Amino acid sequence: MRIEFSVREGRPPPASGFDLGDIDVEGNWGAATSRGHRPDQGMMIHLAVAELLDTLRALVAGRRPGKAVRREFVGADSSFTLDFTLTREGRLVTAQGGQVLDESPAGEALREVGRAAEAFAAAHLPTLPEDDAARGDLEAALRAFRGVAAGVGE
């Protein structure tokens, strides 16, 4: 699975934690994007990345031996959704609207999400004011997610 987060071009300065952006997901069996929909599915991307990390962290925390766990992500101020299921066998299934986009070992998929979130944060957090609430939310979500992603095996 590949996932990318982006801030939309053409926003007036200064940067804000409420800037709109998009998520692009490409899996083994399909792709999903928040781009190009009517109505617009763009989202407050800094908050959405934090929420996605928190959703996946809750998914892993809710895991029980022998049971599958499911969580839904909804982009901040958007109708863009992704469904995640952590199977009994330790695989992460990513779907949208009933269409499976990807099924990968959970550790591999979580590391990809972490990689994309870290890259997004490295590029965009420095542009936000230090006291921006969305900046603080994303920094906290990244810290919490790092430990969870590292603890999930292939």
GIUR-V628415 format. One record per residue. RES is the residue in one letter. OMEGA is omega in radians with two decimals (* if undefined). Layout:
RES | OMEGA
RES | OMEGA
//
This chain:
M | 3.02
R | 3.09
I | 3.13
E | 3.09
F | -3.14
S | 3.02
V | 3.13
R | 3.10
E | 3.02
G | 3.11
R | 3.12
P | 3.09
P | -0.04
P | 3.10
A | -3.13
S | 3.06
G | 3.12
F | 3.11
D | 3.11
L | 3.09
G | -3.03
D | 3.03
I | 3.06
D | -3.14
V | 3.06
E | -3.12
G | 3.14
N | -3.03
W | -3.14
G | -3.12
A | 3.08
A | 3.10
T | 3.05
S | -3.09
R | 2.91
G | 3.14
H | 2.99
R | -0.04
P | -3.11
D | 3.10
Q | 3.02
G | -3.03
M | 2.99
M | -2.85
I | 3.13
H | 3.10
L | -3.13
A | 3.12
V | 3.10
A | -3.14
E | 3.10
L | 3.10
L | 3.13
D | 3.11
T | -3.13
L | 3.08
R | 3.10
A | 3.10
L | -3.13
V | -3.13
A | -3.12
G | -3.10
R | 3.09
R | -3.14
P | 3.08
G | -3.11
K | 3.01
A | 3.13
V | -3.11
R | 3.04
R | 3.09
E | 3.03
F | 3.03
V | -3.13
G | -3.12
A | -3.14
D | -3.07
S | 3.01
S | 3.11
F | -3.12
T | 2.96
L | 3.08
D | 3.14
F | 3.05
T | 3.02
L | -3.04
T | 3.08
R | -3.09
E | 3.10
G | 3.08
R | 3.11
L | 3.09
V | 3.12
T | -3.09
A | 3.02
Q | 3.11
G | 3.13
G | 3.11
Q | 3.08
V | 3.11
L | -3.06
D | 2.93
E | -3.06
S | 2.98
P | -3.04
A | -3.13
G | 3.13
E | -3.13
A | 3.14
L | 3.08
R | 3.10
E | 3.10
V | 3.10
G | 3.10
R | -3.11
A | 3.13
A | 3.10
E | 3.12
A | 3.11
F | -3.12
A | -3.14
A | -3.11
A | -2.94
H | -3.14
L | 3.13
P | -3.14
T | -3.12
L | 3.05
P | -3.12
E | -3.07
D | 3.13
D | -3.09
A | 3.14
A | 3.08
R | 3.12
G | 3.12
D | -3.11
L | 3.10
E | 3.13
A | 3.14
A | 3.11
L | 3.13
R | -3.11
A | -3.08
F | -3.11
R | -3.11
G | -3.14
V | -3.10
A | -3.13
A | -3.08
G | -3.13
V | -3.13
G | 3.11
E | *
//
